Amino acid sequence: MTAIDLEYVSQLYQKYGSALAEVRDAQRAFLRRNSETVTPQLDDLEAEITYLLLREHRPETVVEIGTFHGWSTTWILRALRDNGTGHLYSFDIVDNVVRNVPAELAADRWTFTQGDVRTRLDVVPRDTGYLFIDAAHSARFARWYIENLFPAMPAGIPVSVHDVFHGRWALPFTEGAVVLRWLARQNIPYFTASAARAPEVYRRLGELKREIGLGEPVRTSRDNPMIFFNLG
């Protein structure tokens, strides 16, 4: 499995830069059209890296836990559309996303399940090729998916967890703190473009984006607190 690091992510930006430019424009337009109903949760770098990893890995099955208004959902669906293959299974307690995802993106590549995923583990696909988590940011929820969801997933798949590094350190007693401790115990490295945690990574990716014509932001928030890792 290829390590997710700055070199790898930079290569993906260069490889898929043209397609990413079109997706960024589409997401920008999507946000303008739905400004009253969509509150984006992902910042630009973490959304783009998610798209790039999906393009490169070409998973047949993606699981998204936490959709809120559909910002991450539409990024993921655009990657699957551009791959020409793959299906997204999304889970959330609320169904705001259903009203926001464009029909042409949902098409036959998206299944949404409303409810607490902790009670629906039986319908989470076991052949998942990419796992995206942005739901309850509590230590309890993190312990649940580490103990119950991770063991059911194939080894080596890319995983992303949101809202870990809004600051230089993950706050104690949070999802991020629990996940980081687990990664350390498993000797699993992670990658982040968090401006607070990894300012040099953030700076270098910003420079690269400007060099390849992706400097104009889709949205202005710059935290990028997500972490990415390969499941051991």
Order of alpha helices (4+ residues) and beta strands (2+ residues): alpha-alpha-alpha-beta-alpha-beta-alpha-alpha-beta-beta-alpha-beta-alpha-beta-alpha-beta
